[in-house]
């Protein structure tokens, strides 16, 4: 691959890294993307889902059944203070590209350049630059703003760098790859009293302790052992004085699953245990359960197509189909609920790219010392081009 092109992609990635923007604030990044796409001959629409950008390009080949493929890259940064001191470190205090979205944008812009020069496909490619993946559900926002109404993709794909997976390797899971992300809040309404006279009140802290143990039985004794799930109580808030039994306690936590059915079961049981246990102990429970991101589930056929495309690239050393999924969450799940597709991992390496100016390792995601591995940019570009050409083959 042309070294001059690669150098330009690296400079783009580092420029974005130095100018991180939080969810729904990706205005500079969106302008950069729009300018590059227009220069390359794409039809461009901006402002989808507030700051999202979509570029459309038509191939030069002919097919009796022309289709459209969507490729998505997330743009937003995280509210983290960067600890790296290299030349492209964040210029904005408290903001950092600690998840590699800068690299995702650079890879997709590199693919945009390659695709515009060859157009070796039939049909259309939609390059989707999405805002607010980090907790803002930007994918859902773009969908609600008519993304797939205006650009009726037949399939969608996304690619995320994965530290610890060797450079040159990919993962294309068949089925679940990321978990759902959900949160709950349980408010226990009891009766306050003097701490020296507990018999005159109803202690919400004791009830909270019992409830925490009861909630742990949902995963261990209600869910099937073969259905992975996590229920974690992560906050307990109660009381203001040492000698006072408070009149309420609040528990908060998270639930992660790989299926909607298991999530339905856990929510139902959480509500039942909370309300009935509190009633039995003379209190009342108010339960709030919020479903944030659904599970990210790859379409097996699209995962297989991606695998075949990736294996056609000489520098790809492995394509894993059955790596363990992660309990982390990803809002690309909303797109996969609308369209068949696959969410892929590209190996970011084991940290060998970290040199002078990097903070303390390891180079994991959401780490203040993280940095995307520029060495995988060309491979990511080739991966996107191969997936487009396989999906939009003229023989289809």
Buried (B, 14 or more C-beta within 10 A) or exposed (E): BEEEBBEBBBEBBBBBBBBBBBBBBBEBBBEBBBEBBEEBBBEBBBEBBBBBBBBBBBBEBEBEEBBBBBBBBBBBBBEBEBBBEBEBBBEBEEBBBBBBBBBBBBBBBBBBBBBBEEBBBBBBBBBBBBBBBBBBBBBBBBBEBEBBEEBEBBBBBBBBBBBBBEBBBBBBBBBBBBBBBBBBBBBBBBBBBEBEEEEEBBBBBBBBEBBBEBBEEBBEEBBEEEBBBEBEBEEBEBBEEEEBBBBBBBBBBBBBBBBBEBBEBBBEBBBEBBBEBBEEBEBBBBBEBEEBBBBBBBBBEBBBBBBBBBBBBEEBEEBBBEBEBBBBBBBBBBBBBBBBBBBBBBBBBBBEBBEEEBBEEEBBBEBBBBBBBBBBBBBBBBBBBBBBBBBBBBEE
